Amino acid sequence: MRIYLDNAATSYPKAPGVGAALKHFIEQIGDNANRSGYHTPTASDEMVYETRELLAEFFNFPTPENVVFTLNITYALNILLKGSLEPGDHVVVSSMEHNAVMRPLMQLQRQGVQVSRMVCDQMGRLAASTLCEHIQPNTKMVIVTHASNVSGTILPIEELGAICEERNLFFIVDTAQTAGLLEIDYQRIKADALAFTGHKGLLAPQGIGGFLISAELAAATDALISGGTGSLSESEEVPPYLPDKFEAGTLNLPAICGLKQAIEYVMDVGLASLRNKELRLAELLLEGLGNIKGVHIAGLPETDGRLAVVSADFEGYDNGEVAYYLQRDYAIQTRCGLHCAPSAHKTLGTFPQGTVRFSPGPFNTEAEIQHTISAINKVLQAIGSNRR
């Protein structure tokens, strides 16, 4: 039986009822949304709109029509960045960003967009005042991750949002690691767009994500992908209104149905309950790893200011070898390497060797964590013995 500790990549298992919701949609509903000629809304139409309303409630967002679905958060971020930034614009990011932000920005930089990085400290922490040092006359946007997928360090998005509001800058937040674990109040953080994905903390299926966007940023953003929407079919122009402007083609309706079920579960159980459970497991991991000689924890040594994402650099060992033996001999599944975030690893001092990332979820147990610590000790001992 496996011990799954890779929830920062994708959650497993999913929320109770998600599998049944997908099965029900495929077998009992099956029609397309916004494509029929029926005189009444279809079950798919109603389900999609109810999910938009649920997401608006979940993030305290005032306009369900401005909740846009995409295949994942990477698509969402590409739309927000490539659709709104032009040559000559300046954008500010943190040094903890995932490649879902940095690769689009590197493409845009080659086209004339200027990019500045706010440097975080070696724990991954960011002083919000650092933003003021990077603002230029042509600064248009600030985009940051809410929390690092490498170290779990939480960034001060409310303070950054306040500065952006004061300076009239667009502010975008990447919630890939935090949606479903931290309370995210769209209006309190002063965001112009909030990108989310279903398959991590929201405990939903892969293949569904999206963004919540203000009317002002939506008007300033071009559709990255265009095509049929089921609306304004007499015109060959992209519909100017939301969500149609950004939702060309058929939506992943089974996954949206699963997302709805998952969010209902998260809201019923409560964010605090889910977060506290994960932090208790992270506390055990940090304590256990801290007692092993030569193990360097990337980021904060305690649970304050972080998520339950624990990255360890096994100094003197090949991290890939450690992860391999944990999987082969103990069925413990982790994520080894640079986690699609080289800038974060450079900030944390774990580049180029990377780390072994342990990311428990709400369905892991304390016994599994204790077994993992024991297995790590045995693996390190075995590797050391083989060297001799």
N, C-alpha and C positions, 0 to 999 in steps of 0.2 A: 504493500500500500504506500503510495507516494505522499510526501510532505511537500505541499506546494507553497513556496515562499517567493513568488514572482508576481505579486499583485500590483506592483508599480507598473508592470508591463501590461497585464490584463488580469482582471479579477477572476478567481475560480474558487469555489463554484459561484454561479450567478445567484441573484436573489431568488428565494423560493417563489415558484409560480411563473418564472420567466419562460422556462421551456414549454410549459403548458400554454402560455399566452401565444407563443410563436406557433405552436401546433394548431391552436384554435383558429388563429388568423388564416393560416394556410389552408386548413381543411374546411372551415365553416364560413369564412368571409370572402377572401380571395379577390374582391374587385379592386379596381384602381381608384386612386383619389383624384378628384378634379378632372376626370376624363370622361365621365358618363353623360348620357343624354337623358338621364332619369329626371323626373319632376321633383323628386325629394332627395335630400343628401343621402349618400350611400353610407354604409357602416364604416367604410374606410375614411370617408370625409370627416365623419364625426369623431372617429378615433384619433385622427391626425390633429384636428383642432383641439380636442380635449387634452392631448399631450402638449400642445403649445401652451394652453392655459395652465397646465400643471407645472411646466417649466417656468412660466412667468411667476406663478405663485412661489415656487421653490426658491427662485433667485430674487424675489421682490422686484419684479420687472413690470412696468405698467402696461405694456402693449403686446398682447399675444401674437398679433399679426407680424410683429418684428422679431419673432423667434423663427430662425431659419434652420432647416435641416440640411446637413451634408453627410457624406459617407463617414467622416471622422473629423477630429480636431485639426489634423494636418491640412485637409481641404479647407476647413474654415479659416485657418490662419493665412493660407495662400490667397484666398479670396479677399480677406481684409487688407493684406499687405499689398499684393499686386494690383488690386483694384483701386487703391486710393493713393499710392505713392507714385510720384512722377520725378523725372530728372530735375535736379536742383533742390528737391525736398531733403530735409534732414530728419532722421529718426534716431531715437535713443532707446537702447536696450540695456539689460544687465549682463554681467559676465557669467550668469548661471543659466543661460537660455539653452533650450533643446534645439536640435537641428530643424525641427518643424518651424521654428522662427528664423534661425540663422541661415539655413540654405536659401530660402526665398530672398532674404535680405542680401546675401552675397550675389545672387542673380541681379537683384535690383541695383546693387552698388556698381556692378559693371555697366549698368545703363545710366548711371549718373546720380543715383540716390546716395546721399551721405549717411554713414552709420557711425554712431558713437556708442561706446560701451561704458556703463557705470561699473567700476571694479568693486566687487564684493571682497570681504576679508576672507581669510583662509578657512573660516567656519561656514562660509557661504552667506554671511549676513551683509545686508545693505543698509547704509545710512541714507534715509530719504533725501537729506539735504544735498547729497552728491548729485542729484538730478540738476540742481540749479547751476552747477559748474559746467554742465554740458549743453544748456539751452542756448541756441543761436537765433539770429533773426529769421532764418529759414526753417527752424524746427517745426515740424508739422505733427509729429506723433511720438508717443512713448508706448512701448510694448514690453511687458515683463511677465515672467512666470510667477504664479502665486506661490509656488513652492518647488524646490528643486527635485527632479526625479533621481538625482544621484545621492544627495545628502539629506533630503527631506527638509532642509532649512526653509522657513517661511519668510517671504519678503513683505515689506511694509506697504501693502497696496493702498490702504486708506490714506496714508500720508502722501504717497506718490500721486494719488488721484486728486488730492486737495491742491497740490502744486500745479498739476495739469489744468485743473479748473481755473485757478488764479491766472495762469499764463495763456489760457485759451488754446490748449493743445489737446489733440485727440489722445485718449488713453484706452489702451486695449490690454485685457488681462487674459492670460493663458491659464485656465483652471484644470488642466489635464490631471494633475495629481491631487487636487483639493476638492473638486465637486463631489459631494457625497460624504465628505469628512469634516470640512470646515463650513461654518455659516458664511455664506457669500451674499451680501446685500448689495444688489446692483446700484441702488440709489445712494447708499452710504459710501461706496467706494468711488463714486463719481466717474464711473466708467462710461465710455462711448460704445464699447463692444466688449462682450465677454464670450470667449470661446470655450466650448465644453466638449467632452466625449463621453459616450455612454459606457464603454467597456471596462473602465477602471473603477473608481470609487462609487460610481452610481450603480454598479453591479448588474449592468445591462449587457446585451449581446454586442459583439463586434459589428462594425459596419454602420454605426450610427453616431453622429455628433452634430455639431452645429454652432451657431452663435446667436447672441442677443445683441441687437444693434440699435443705436439711437437714430432718429430721423435725420439728424444733421450728418452723421457719418455715412448713413445709407445713401443720402443724396450725393455725397462726394466720392462714392465708390462705384466703379463700373463692374458689371457682371463679368466674372472671369470665364464662366461657361454659359453658353446660351443655347436655346433650342425650344422645343415644345414645352409649354406649361399648362396647356388646357384652357388658357385664358387669352383673350385678344387674338384669337386664331385668324382673324381677318387681316392682321398686321404682321409684317416680317420684322418689326422692331421688338426689342426686349421690353416687356411690360415695365412701366416705371414704378409700380407699387409693390409693396411687400406682402407676403414673402415671395411672390412669383418672380420678382426680379432676379433672385439668387437661387431659384429652385428649378432649373431646367431639367427635363427628363423625369423618369419615373423614380419616385422615392423608394427607399428600402422600407416598405411598409411593415413586413414582419418584424424587423428590428425596432421600428418605432413603437409597435405594439408591445414588444418586450421591454423597451425603455419605459413606457408608461407603467407597466407592472412593477418594474424595478424601483422607480421613483416613489411610487405609492408605498412600497415596502420600506424604503429608506426614511420616508416621512413618518411612517407609522412607528418604526423602531426608534427613530430620533438620531440626529447627527451626533449629539453628545455621547450617546450610548455606543455608537459604532466607533467613534474616535477614541473614547476611553478604553475600549476593549483592545484596539490596535496599539495604543500607547503602552498599555500594560505589557503586551507581548514585546514591544520594542525595548521597554525597560529591561526585561529579562535578557534580551539579546545583547544590549549594550553592556549590561553587568557581566554576562558570561564571556563575551569577547574581550572585555577589559581585563579579565583575569588571565588571558592567554598571552604569554610573552611574545613580543614582536608583532602584535596585531595593531594596526593603525586604523582608527575609525575616521572616516571622512566626514567632516562637519562636527556638529555639536555633540559633546560626550553624554549629554542628558536629554530627556524628552522635552524640556521646555523649549519652545520656539521651533519645533520640528514636527514632521510627520513620522510615521512608523516605517521609514525607509532607511535602512541601516546598511551602509557600504563599508566593507572592510578590505584593507590592503594588507595581505599577509607577507610582511617584509621578509625577504630571504627565500620566499617560495614563489612559484609561478601560480598566479591567481587562477589561471585557466585550469591548471592541474588540480588545484584544490576543489574547484567547482565540479570538475569531471569526476573525481573520486566520491564526492558527496552524492552525486547523482547515481553513479554506477554501483556503489557499495551500500548506500543508505537511502536511495530513492528520494533524496532531498533536492528539490528543483529551485535553483537560484538563477540569477542573471549575471554573467561575468563579462567584463570588457569596459568600454567607454560609454555605453548606454545612450548612444546618439547625442551625446552632450560633451564634446571635447573641450569647449570653453569652460564648462563647469569643472571638469577634471583639472584643467590648468589652474583654475582659481583655487581648488581644494588641495593642490599639490600631489595629485594622483595620476598625472599624465606623464608618460604614455602607457604606463603599466595597467591603468584602470583599477577596478575593484571587483570583489564579489559582493553583489547586492542581495540582501535579504529583506524582503518586503512582505511581512505577514498581513493577512486580511482578517475580516471579522469572523471568519469561520475556522481560523486556526485555533489551536489550543495551547495552554501553557505546557502541557506534556510534550507537544511537538517541538516547542522551542527548547525545552530541556534536552530532548533527544538530539536536536540539532547541535547544541553546544557540545554534548558528549561526542557526537560524530566528528565534529571539527577537530577536537583534541586527538581522536584516534587517527584521523586522516593525516594530520600534521606529524604525528608520531611515526606513522607508516612511511610517509615520504622521507622523513629524516633517517629512518632505519635503512631504506633502500639506498640512500646516498652513501651510507657507510658501507 
